[in-house]
Amino acid sequence: MSWSELTGKLVQLGRPHGTEPAFVNPPVSRGSTVLYESMDAMRARSAQRYEHQLIYGAMGGPTQALLEEAIAAIEGGLHTQVVSSGLAACTTALLSFLGAGGHCLMPDSVYGPTRRFCDTMLRRLGVDTTYYDPLIQEPALQALMRPATQVVFAESPGSHSFEVQDVPMLARVAHAHGAKLLLDNTWGIHVFQPFAHGVDLSIQALTKYPVGHADAIVGAITVADETDWVVLRDSVVQMGQFASPDDCWLTLRGLRTMGIRLERQSRSALEVALWLQDRPEVQQVLHPALPESPGHEFWKRDFSGATSLFGVVFHESYTAGAVEDMAAALAVFGLGASWGGYESLALPTTGIISRDARPMTGGPALRLHIGLETVEALIADLDGGLSVLRAASA
Ligand SMILES: Cc1ncc(COP(=O)(O)O)c(C=O)c1O
């Protein structure tokens, strides 16, 4: 499906249903206590906790349910659960399918806070994590699987190093050993259909492109199977996981324009990436749509497009400090973490990455998020930044 077809779909998804006259957009429904007319009605409603029904505010209400319906449709899944953040979506999904004595396989390129969660909380709870090369091949992955392996996690492309993973192969191996495949699909929203490639649980940091305006933090977990849904939903309710109606409303509002934003941002990102590729200071551009980018063949096989976040690796003759000076000197690009908003951002990534199985190679690196500014303004800004890089390294 193209970006413009997605845009057409996003006009309709997650809108109020019913035959009564209603506002175009759902109102924000806030609340805790729900009043029932009888004990029977209260009991009947409580039994519907897997059905996105209003039971008690902490278990979600109408605003959350409409966002869940929209995200399930974008991801091609059956049910979505919204949670408080993208990180909470990762940790909640992991806690739902891992137990003491269990084993988890994590790509070395996983988002840093997910890695910390494995190395601290999961370890404390008796779960062992092995980091694997995100470009691992099937026999090597088979060799890492243990009888206790409950989860194979993937993030494609990887945080900062942008390796696109062979997700169908990961699914094949995971399922042959009775493990679940969890995917952080935040970069691949809409351009990677997780369930068509064997994923069991797909995670979205809705904070990024769906919110799209850098003004809310929300996460989502989507499943394609009723049994997985019951396990996930029970864990979410037991842990008191929740996303506020106001933040879900902002996400629904942002979602309406996600297709047209991404149509423009992804095109601009590729133009900027191609410009950078020809610059003498640049050793490699880590953009999945470029043939030199790691795992490009899987991107070409499995993705229908790209989004607007990529990496730039400079030659070893430049220092990490010089890249920081460059990033700080940019005027159109903001200096900051996160991504997916309407604004362009630059983030030096050298020194903030931990890798065990697949070390980062090359010189210092920068992550760029391309927003809605003109390509001319972005390139002029980077051109100025490269002068600062050269001067700082002279
Ligand atoms: C790939 C990925 N997953 C998850 C997250 C976490 O999302 P949030 O900031 O909503 O917790 C991020 C945030 O940068 C991310 O880049």
The ligand as an SDF file (V2000), in Angstrom:
LIG
                    3D

 16 16  0  0  0  0  0  0  0  0999 V2000
   13.2960    1.8880   18.2800 C   0  0  0  0  0  0  0  0  0  0  0  0
   12.7100    2.5030   19.5100 C   0  0  0  0  0  0  0  0  0  0  0  0
   11.9110    1.7570   20.2850 N   0  0  0  0  0  0  0  0  0  0  0  0
   11.3760    2.2570   21.4060 C   0  0  0  0  0  0  0  0  0  0  0  0
   11.6190    3.5500   21.7950 C   0  0  0  0  0  0  0  0  0  0  0  0
   11.0300    4.0520   23.0710 C   0  0  0  0  0  0  0  0  0  0  0  0
    9.9350    4.8950   22.8340 O   0  0  0  0  0  0  0  0  0  0  0  0
    9.4640    5.9360   23.9440 P   0  0  0  0  0  0  0  0  0  0  0  0
   10.3450    7.1220   23.8120 O   0  0  0  0  0  0  0  0  0  0  0  0
    8.0210    6.1950   23.5920 O   0  0  0  0  0  0  0  0  0  0  0  0
    9.5950    5.2430   25.2540 O   0  0  0  0  0  0  0  0  0  0  0  0
   12.4350    4.3610   21.0270 C   0  0  0  0  0  0  0  0  0  0  0  0
   12.7210    5.7500   21.4270 C   0  0  0  0  0  0  0  0  0  0  0  0
   13.5850    6.4200   20.9340 O   0  0  0  0  0  0  0  0  0  0  0  0
   13.0120    3.8190   19.8460 C   0  0  0  0  0  0  0  0  0  0  0  0
   13.8430    4.5420   19.0740 O   0  0  0  0  0  0  0  0  0  0  0  0
  1  2  1  0
  2  3  1  0
  2 15  2  0
  3  4  2  0
  4  5  1  0
  5  6  1  0
  5 12  2  0
  6  7  1  0
  7  8  1  0
  8  9  2  0
  8 10  1  0
  8 11  1  0
 12 13  1  0
 12 15  1  0
 13 14  2  0
 15 16  1  0
M  END
$$$$
